[in-house]
Amino acid sequence: MFDFDALLRLLKRREANELRLVPGASPKLILGNRASRLALPPIDPGWLCSLAQDLMGEDRVASLAQGHPVDFAYTHEDLGNFDVHVSGTVDEPTISVRPEIDRTLFTIEPDNDNVSPEQGLRAPEALRKTLERAIGLGASDLHLGDAEPAMMRIRGELVAMLDAPVAGQPVRPLVEHILPPIGRRRLADGLAVDFSFSVQGVGRFRGNAYRALKGFNLAIRMLPEKIPTLKDLHLPSSLAELANFANGLILFTGPTGSGKSASMASLVDHVNRTRPVHIITLEDPIEFVHKRQQAVIRQREVGVHVASFAEGLRDALREDPDVILVGEMRDLETIQLALTAAETGHLVISTLHANRAASTIERIVDVFPEHRQGQVRLQLAESLRAVVAQRLLPRADGAGRIAAVEVMRTNRAIGNHIREKRVHHIGSVMQTHREEGMWVLERHLAALVKRNIISEDVARLHSEEEVLFETYLRSV
């Protein structure tokens, strides 16, 4: 019916981003942000099914039959290399073909098996120089946008980077050089993309590429090469005890950008250094790369090695783990699987968006329908080991930010309050059980003030109970 080679030549000749073949619709080319339907008849599903099977081979056909989209490289003798994505069903597949990005500017970093090839690419020179400059100025984040100046976040505030090497360059080509094929497809579909990457000789970074009203944008977070210890983060030393639990659920909570990932990585690193166990991490994206020490550690990235957190959790339960890190508990299915894993002899470490330890309980329970909430409270009362709620505050010396934390350890009293829907009493238990490693936020704020790490004004701004803060400030 159609000549596939002719369609590929048209894709190359028009310098389009993508050729999309959908059963029952005319072939379509994607050029920039615009879709252009070709003046051709609708595609016969039988022809498309035959083409897909010829391109994929038996193993990939079997994977598609199980409901898994398939990604692979296709080489044409005259036209070069293409990235192919096949989704849908075996009988009615949808095929997306993209010219492979020219990678002559890149070099693979081969030093770590846990990092996928796409994450070890050497960035284009302008981005490399910009990142080097941002790191030299002490920036934690870098923001790039089409026709806009580069902006850095330094000590919590956004400032312009004057004469940035990437100034005046469109963001999309820069992003497409860094993204793996699945990420480039998501971006073409108008979706935001999370990813991580390394720049050889500069460092490791987390990125988010997204579209906005005025074009493409890229937010980059600088990641430390060295995984920080709990001491490096000025976290209470009692948190190290959490690494000794054989099972249960440990949650790090707080708003976006509050340092949860660094704290969680520190705890996993402590497990890695002290226990001969099997650790599986599920991350979106992989931020801190762990090297094998006493533990066997396997890091998997959502969208690269596994389709979702929920699917990764289901897989992990069949892979003999002792410790499972879940980057974020985003939905009911992931939360339910995490609770099940914690109840069945695994230590599960994860994050959640909640401001205080007590509100974390309600945040989890409210995800479930009302008729299941009683059972979830029972599960939490039995399996929840600790909640660490944190937020980042500016240091008094201007040298960056530091985490102020609240630590709840589940004891018999707190378990009863969770079970009986009395979470508003949890704060009182935390205040009276300091010897068990509990910290209310106001106590940690007062301790940081007394050590001259944060100012008293900053502490008062973030304290939610002024009288309690004053009490701790006088007694520390």
C-alpha positions in Angstrom: 0.0 0.0 0.0 2.7 2.5 1.1 6.4 2.6 0.4 8.0 2.8 3.9 11.3 3.8 2.3 9.6 6.7 0.5 8.0 7.9 3.8 11.5 7.9 5.5 12.9 9.9 2.6 10.1 12.4 3.0 10.8 12.6 6.7 14.5 13.4 6.0 13.9 15.7 3.1 11.5 17.9 5.0 13.7 17.8 8.1 10.7 16.8 10.2 11.0 15.7 13.8 8.8 12.7 13.5 6.8 10.4 11.1 3.7 9.1 12.8 1.7 6.2 11.3 -1.7 5.5 12.9 -4.1 2.8 11.6 -7.1 4.3 9.8 -5.4 7.8 9.5 -3.2 9.4 6.8 0.6 9.4 7.5 1.6 12.5 9.5 4.8 14.5 9.8 5.6 16.5 12.9 7.6 19.7 12.1 8.5 21.6 15.3 5.2 22.2 17.2 3.0 21.6 14.1 1.5 18.4 12.8 1.2 18.1 9.0 -1.0 15.4 7.6 0.2 14.1 4.2 -2.1 14.1 1.2 -2.3 10.3 1.2 -5.1 7.8 1.8 -5.7 6.4 5.3 -3.4 3.6 6.4 -4.7 0.1 6.2 -4.3 -1.6 9.7 -3.2 -4.9 8.0 -0.4 -3.2 6.2 0.7 -1.3 9.4 0.6 -4.6 11.4 2.8 -6.3 8.8 5.3 -3.4 8.8 5.5 -3.3 12.6 6.2 -7.0 12.8 8.9 -6.8 10.1 10.6 -3.9 12.0 10.3 -5.4 15.5 11.2 -9.1 15.2 9.7 -11.8 17.3 10.9 -10.7 20.8 9.6 -7.2 20.5 6.3 -8.4 19.0 5.8 -10.6 22.1 6.6 -7.6 24.4 4.0 -5.5 22.5 1.5 -8.3 22.8 1.9 -8.1 26.6 1.0 -4.4 26.6 4.5 -3.0 26.7 5.4 -0.2 24.1 8.6 -1.0 22.2 11.6 1.3 21.5 14.5 0.3 19.2 16.9 1.6 16.7 16.4 1.1 12.9 19.1 1.5 10.4 18.4 2.2 6.7 21.1 1.5 4.2 20.9 4.9 2.5 19.1 7.1 5.0 20.9 6.4 8.2 19.6 5.6 11.7 16.2 6.2 13.2 14.6 5.8 16.7 11.4 3.8 16.4 8.6 3.6 19.0 5.7 1.1 18.6 2.6 1.3 20.8 -1.0 0.1 20.8 -1.7 -3.6 20.0 -0.1 -6.1 17.6 -3.1 -6.0 15.3 -3.4 -2.2 15.4 0.0 -0.7 16.2 0.9 2.9 16.1 4.5 3.6 14.8 6.5 6.7 15.5 9.8 7.2 13.6 12.4 9.9 14.4 15.7 10.6 12.9 18.5 9.7 15.3 20.1 12.8 16.9 23.6 13.4 15.7 25.8 12.5 18.6 29.2 13.5 17.2 29.5 16.0 20.0 29.1 13.4 22.7 31.3 10.9 24.5 29.9 8.1 26.7 31.1 8.0 30.3 31.7 4.2 30.8 32.6 4.4 34.5 29.3 3.3 36.1 27.1 0.4 35.0 24.1 1.9 36.9 24.0 4.9 34.5 22.3 4.4 31.2 24.3 5.5 28.1 21.9 8.4 27.5 22.8 9.7 31.0 26.5 9.7 30.4 26.7 12.0 27.3 29.1 14.9 27.1 27.0 18.0 26.7 27.5 20.6 23.9 30.2 23.1 24.8 28.0 26.1 25.5 26.0 24.1 28.1 29.2 22.7 29.6 30.6 26.2 30.1 27.3 27.6 31.5 27.1 24.7 34.0 30.7 25.2 35.0 30.1 28.9 35.6 26.9 28.3 37.6 28.6 25.8 39.8 31.5 28.2 40.3 29.1 30.8 41.5 27.5 28.5 44.0 24.1 28.0 42.1 21.8 25.2 43.1 19.6 25.5 40.0 19.8 26.9 36.5 16.8 28.1 34.4 17.0 28.4 30.6 14.2 29.6 28.3 13.9 30.6 24.6 14.8 34.3 24.1 15.3 34.8 27.8 18.4 35.4 30.0 19.8 32.4 31.9 18.8 32.6 35.6 20.5 30.9 38.6 19.2 30.2 42.1 21.9 31.2 44.6 21.1 30.9 48.3 17.4 30.5 47.5 17.1 33.6 45.2 17.0 33.9 41.4 19.6 36.1 39.8 20.5 36.6 36.1 23.7 35.0 34.7 25.2 37.8 32.6 26.8 36.8 29.3 25.9 33.1 29.8 27.5 30.9 27.0 24.1 29.6 26.1 22.6 33.1 25.7 20.6 33.4 22.5 20.5 29.7 21.8 17.1 28.0 21.4 16.5 25.6 24.2 14.8 22.7 22.3 17.9 21.6 20.3 19.9 21.7 23.5 17.4 19.6 25.3 17.1 17.0 22.5 20.9 16.5 22.6 20.6 15.4 26.2 17.3 13.5 26.3 17.1 9.8 25.6 14.6 8.8 22.8 11.6 8.2 25.1 12.2 11.7 26.6 12.3 13.4 23.1 9.0 11.7 22.2 7.3 13.0 25.4 8.6 16.5 24.8 7.3 16.4 21.2 3.9 15.4 22.6 3.9 18.5 24.7 4.6 16.8 28.0 7.2 17.8 30.6 10.1 15.4 30.9 12.2 14.6 34.0 15.7 13.2 33.4 19.2 13.1 34.8 22.5 13.4 33.0 26.3 13.7 33.6 28.7 16.1 32.0 32.2 14.6 32.0 34.5 16.6 34.2 31.8 18.9 35.4 29.2 16.9 37.4 25.8 15.3 37.5 22.5 17.0 37.1 18.8 16.6 37.2 16.7 18.3 34.4 13.1 19.1 33.7 12.3 20.2 30.1 8.9 21.7 29.5 6.9 23.9 27.2 5.3 27.2 28.2 3.6 30.2 26.5 6.8 31.6 25.0 8.5 28.3 24.0 10.8 25.7 25.5 12.3 25.8 28.9 14.9 23.8 30.9 15.3 23.7 34.6 18.6 22.1 35.9 19.4 21.1 39.4 23.0 20.6 40.4 23.6 17.2 42.1 26.6 16.6 44.4 29.1 14.1 43.0 29.5 12.7 46.6 26.4 11.5 48.4 26.1 13.6 51.5 26.1 11.9 54.9 23.5 12.7 57.5 26.2 14.7 59.3 26.9 16.7 56.1 23.2 17.6 56.0 23.2 18.6 59.7 20.4 16.1 60.4 19.8 14.7 63.8 22.2 11.8 64.4 19.3 9.6 65.6 18.2 9.3 62.0 21.0 6.8 61.4 19.0 4.4 63.6 16.3 4.2 60.9 18.8 2.3 58.7 18.6 -0.6 61.1 14.9 -1.5 60.6 14.5 -4.9 58.9 11.0 -3.9 57.6 8.4 -1.2 57.6 7.8 2.1 55.9 10.0 5.3 56.4 8.8 8.5 54.7 10.6 11.7 54.0 8.1 14.5 53.4 8.1 18.2 52.6 7.4 20.6 49.7 9.1 20.4 46.3 12.8 21.4 46.6 13.0 20.8 50.4 16.0 18.3 50.1 14.0 15.1 50.5 16.0 13.3 47.8 19.3 14.2 49.4 18.2 13.0 52.9 16.8 9.8 51.5 20.0 9.1 49.5 22.0 9.7 52.7 19.9 7.1 54.6 20.3 4.6 51.7 24.0 5.2 51.6 24.2 4.5 55.3 22.4 1.2 54.7 24.8 0.5 51.8 27.8 1.1 54.0 26.6 -0.9 57.0 24.4 -3.8 56.0 24.9 -6.8 53.5 21.5 -6.5 52.0 19.9 -6.2 48.5 18.7 -2.6 47.8 16.5 -1.8 44.8 15.8 1.9 44.0 13.0 3.2 41.8 13.6 6.8 40.8 12.3 9.5 38.4 15.0 10.3 37.5 18.1 8.8 39.1 19.8 11.6 41.0 22.5 10.1 43.2 24.5 7.2 41.9 25.3 4.6 44.6 28.4 2.5 44.3 28.3 -1.0 45.7 29.7 -1.3 49.2 28.4 -3.9 51.7 25.0 -4.0 50.0 24.1 -5.1 46.5 22.3 -2.1 45.0 20.3 -1.9 41.8 19.0 1.5 40.6 16.1 1.7 38.1 14.8 4.8 36.4 11.1 5.3 35.6 10.7 5.7 31.9 14.0 4.1 31.1 14.2 0.8 33.0 10.6 0.5 34.2 7.3 2.1 33.0 6.1 3.4 36.4 6.7 3.3 40.2 3.8 0.9 40.6 5.2 -1.5 37.9 8.7 -1.2 39.4 7.3 -2.1 42.9 5.5 -5.1 41.5 8.7 -6.3 39.8 10.8 -5.6 42.9 8.7 -7.9 45.1 9.8 -10.8 42.8 13.5 -9.7 42.9 14.4 -10.7 46.5 15.0 -7.2 47.9 15.6 -6.3 51.5 15.3 -2.5 51.0 13.2 -0.8 48.4 13.5 3.0 47.7 10.5 4.5 45.9 11.3 8.0 44.6 7.7 9.3 45.3 4.4 7.8 46.3 2.3 9.6 43.8 -0.9 7.6 43.5 -3.2 5.1 45.2 -1.7 2.0 43.5 1.9 3.0 44.4 1.0 3.7 48.0 -0.9 0.4 48.4 2.0 -1.6 46.9 4.4 0.2 49.2 2.3 -0.6 52.3 2.1 -4.2 51.1 5.8 -4.4 50.7 6.4 -2.9 54.1 4.0 -5.4 55.7 5.6 -8.4 53.9 9.1 -8.1 55.4 10.7 -5.3 53.3 12.1 -1.9 54.4 10.5 0.7 52.1 11.9 4.2 52.0 9.9 6.9 50.1 8.8 10.5 49.8 5.5 12.3 50.0 4.3 15.9 49.8 3.2 16.9 53.3 4.3 19.7 55.7 4.3 18.0 59.1 4.6 14.5 60.4 1.0 14.2 61.6 -0.4 15.6 58.3 1.5 12.9 56.5 -0.8 10.2 58.0 -4.0 12.0 56.8 -2.4 12.6 53.4 -2.0 8.9 52.9 -5.4 7.9 54.3 -7.2 10.5 52.2 -5.9 9.0 48.9 -8.1 5.9 49.5 -11.9 5.7 49.2 -13.7 6.0 52.4 -14.6 2.4 52.8 -10.9 1.4 52.8 -9.6 4.1 55.1 -10.0 2.1 58.3 -7.9 -0.7 56.9 -5.2 1.7 55.7 -5.0 3.2 59.3 -4.5 -0.3 60.6 -1.7 -0.9 58.1 0.0 2.4 58.9 -0.2 1.8 62.6 1.6 -1.5 62.2 4.1 -0.8 59.4 5.0 2.9 59.6 8.3 3.2 61.3 9.1 6.9 60.9 8.3 10.2 59.2 10.9 12.9 58.6 9.3 16.2 57.5 11.7 18.8 56.4 12.0 22.2 54.7 15.1 24.1 53.5 16.0 27.4 55.2 18.7 30.1 54.4 21.8 29.8 56.5 22.7 32.8 58.6 26.2 33.0 57.1 24.7 33.1 53.5 26.4 29.9 52.5 23.4 28.1 51.0 20.5 26.5 52.8 20.0 23.9 55.5 17.2 21.5 56.3 15.0 22.0 59.4 13.3 18.7 60.3 10.6 17.1 62.3 11.1 13.4 63.2 8.3 11.1 64.2 9.1 7.5 65.3 6.0 5.3 65.6 5.7 3.9 69.1 2.7 2.3 70.8 1.1 5.6 71.7 1.4 7.0 68.1 0.2 3.7 66.7 -2.9 3.9 68.8 -3.6 7.5 67.7 -3.2 6.5 64.0 -5.6 3.6 64.5 -8.2 5.6 66.4 -8.1 8.7 64.0 -6.5 10.9 66.7 -3.5 12.2 64.7 -3.9 15.6 66.2 -2.5 14.1 69.4 0.7 12.9 67.7 2.5 16.3 68.3 2.1 15.9 72.0 3.6 12.4 72.0 6.6 13.7 70.0 7.3 16.4 72.6 7.2 14.0 75.5 9.3 11.2 73.9 12.5 13.0 72.9 14.6 10.1 74.2 13.2 7.9 71.4 14.7 10.2 68.8 11.6 12.4 68.2 12.0 16.0 67.1 9.2 18.5 66.6 10.0 21.2 64.1 10.1 24.0 66.7 12.7 22.1 68.7 15.0 21.7 65.7 14.5 25.3 64.6 15.5 26.4 68.1 18.6 24.1 68.0 19.7 25.6 64.7 19.3 29.1 66.1 21.3 28.3 69.2 24.1 27.0 66.9 24.0 30.2 64.9 23.2 28.2 61.7 20.0 30.1 61.0 18.8 33.4 62.2 16.0 33.8 64.8 13.9 35.8 62.3 14.0 32.9 59.8 13.1 30.4 62.5 10.1 32.4 63.7 8.9 32.7 60.1 8.8 29.0 59.7 7.6 28.0 63.2 3.9 27.1 63.3 3.7 27.2 67.1 5.2 30.3 68.5 4.8 29.5 72.2 6.4 26.1 71.7 9.3 27.6 69.7 9.9 30.1 72.6 10.0 27.3 75.1 12.6 25.4 73.2 14.6 28.5 72.5 14.9 29.2 76.2 15.6 25.6 77.1 18.0 24.4 74.4 
